[in-house]
Amino acid sequence: MIGTLTYPSYEHNDPSGRIVALVIMSTMRRRGIGRALMATVEKDFAQRGVKRIALNTRLAREDAHKFYESLGYERNGFRFTKDLSTVAAWK
């Protein structure tokens, strides 16, 4: 399963794409399914004029990092998050 979205980029003033989820059942991995899904998404984005694709993975998912890097994706910056449920003032 792969989930995507296209949105207007405020940074680059053109459409950008995001892969929000890529999930392959553990028993079906290493069979080319992820690569086929990624190739299909990249082709779809290109046909819609998307010039860049972004995605996120957890730091601990080194297998996923290697997979994306093997497809030509590059590490770019850091993502910062904050869990507001832990902030007493918001409760």
N, C-alpha and C positions, 0 to 999 in steps of 0.2 A: 504494500500500500504506500502510495506517495501522496502527499498533500502540498499544494502550492498556492501562491497568490501573486498577483501583479499589482503594483501600486506606483503612483507618481513619486519619483524621488525628489525630495526637497534639496538634496545635496548635489545632484547631477542634472536636474531639470530635464529628465526623460524617464520613461518607464523602467522600473526595476522589478526583479522577480525574487521571490523568497520560497525556499523549500522549508515548509513548516514541520513536515514529518516524512520520514522514510523508515518503514518497518517491514522487515522480512522475517517470517517465522524462523526460529532458530534451526529447525530441522531442514529448512530449505535454503540456508545460506551457502555461499560459495558455489552457486550454480549459474551465476550471471544474471539473476533476476534484478538485483539492485542496479547493476550496470545498464541493463535494458531500460529500466524505469527512468534512470537518470538521463540516458540518451534521448528518450522520448520527451521528457520534460524540457531538456535543453533545446531540442528541435522546435517544440511548441513555443517556448519563450522567444526564440530567434524569429519565428514567423510572425510574432506579435510585436516585434521591434524592441524587445528587451535586450539591453546591452550588458547587464551584469546580474549575477545571481548571488544571493547570500543565504547562508544557513548557519545554524548553531548546533554544537554538540557539547555534552558535558566534558569537563577536563579529563575525567577518568576513562573516557571511551576511546582509548588509543587505537583500537581496531577500526573504529569509524574514522578517526583522523587519517589513518593510513589509506583507507578506502577512498576518501574524498581527495586526498593528495594524489593518489594514483590516477584520478580523473582530471587532474590539472587545477584543482582548487588550492588556494593559498591561504595560510593563516593570516588574519588581518585584525589586529587590535584586540581589545578586551571588552567583555560585556560585564556590566555591573548590575547587580540586583539588590533589592532590599525587601525583606519580609515584614510588611507592616503589621502583621498579626502579633509580632513580638514587641511592638512599641506600645507602651502603657497608655500614652495620650490618645491613641486611636480606638481604644477599647470602650 
